[in-house]
Amino acid sequence: MGQGWSWSGFSDYLFNPYILSGAVTTLWLTLAAIAGGLVMGCALALARLSSRRWVVVPAHFYIWVFRGTPLLVQLIIIYTGLPQLGLKLSVIGSALLGLILNEAAYLAEIVRGGIQSIPVGQTNAARAVGFSSAQTMRYIVMPQAMRLIVPALGNSINGLLKTTSITSVISMEELLRRTQVLIQEKFMVLELFIVAAIYYLLMTTAWDFIQRRIERHYGRAYGNARAPVVPDEPALEQR
């Protein structure tokens, strides 16, 4: 192939099944990681809010470690380090575990911040009328906290869509990895990277549309008041 830009090459790979399959892998990897990370993150957030020190300290340590080290390092340790301890995971298993463990640390702080934003007086009032702790959390605290949690959670999902590209270092067959494989075969660097960028842009744009609808749903009770604006995380730099 020539070194100049090839429109025919660009158009051929824009709808290439191999690239499309990589984009689908990126999507389900994101969904699985955010689902697992949210469950684990909620548990960590509640642990951080506990009055029991033996619960708070391990949760705080976990969040400190996973927010303070790069995701790339975590993935390499999981993929190459765990087998030395007798626990060998597949590429998919390692990628999912790394993304879930990392995402849980960030989501835990998002959920904790949302819960703590609700005035304690509302919790006390709910308990005064006979609500249990679980009922207070379900019917009083979380419906209000979600208005603050959703924007940050949405930005986290947006970032995770792009952060999944890091799993290519352990040969996860997602969008970026498949793009790199085709580049090595076809030597069409710019064309294929732009194709990959278009797919990432389409996925994040679609999610942005969904996120705005969810934000409007949880902001209905506040009339025209807008949910707080949370800046996008530079995912690849922070993680």
Disulfide bonds with the S-S distance in Angstrom:
none
